[in-house]
């Protein structure tokens, strides 16, 4: 059995996008996540209209995965062998609030299906899977903070039991105060991978 | 009818978050699903909600949806015939 390596990683926070530790996009003109995500989309030009239908956290996860996978040839792998393991602390609380507001309006009970469908965090996994036609294992963990040990334990178990050979994993969170996406790609080539290395690349932008 | 079609275009763009799309980009005769606007099953539910919320029309039989939501023109005809 081969080994896993960190192939790429992408970090989005505070109006900045870092790919493999390098700043690749920033927009200091905008002061809210909504215009920032649109700005990233316009810069990246992925021509994926489904983006506009997503809620904010799915947009964030989608854009982070676009950066992560933009130069990666996923066709080199069996789509069943690519797993997605994500985590966050606030689940989909912002969209949950939007849904609650949409059903609390006076003058009728009209829940919006397109809002409701985003009231589960694993929809982010769904959006990435749809975009790249991935059919592998997946899991979403709700934890207080980014936990490299939790993610690497789960990834290592899947890898050792031959459930997956490639992994898209990390943290995507939005709450009323901040947003952050950190995704890494593990594959048979790249730089050294273990819990400590994941913590190291995550903490590169801790104070930005 | 033309006025209703224009209103529907605006409501659909807004309700379905079809950003970057203007009413004049939509051909009222074009299929809403598959080709044309390329809407999906969640959008279909959203259109059912729009019909009820904006026009007070409840679609009782889901099978009727295929005909009603074929295009914006068929939606407008159905609204004209069924709005109280």
Interface residues (C-beta under 8 A of the other chain):
Chain A: X49 X52 X53 X108 X110 X111 X112 X113 X114 X117
Chain B: X16 X17 X18 X19 X20 X38 X42 X43 X45 X46 X49 X52 X53
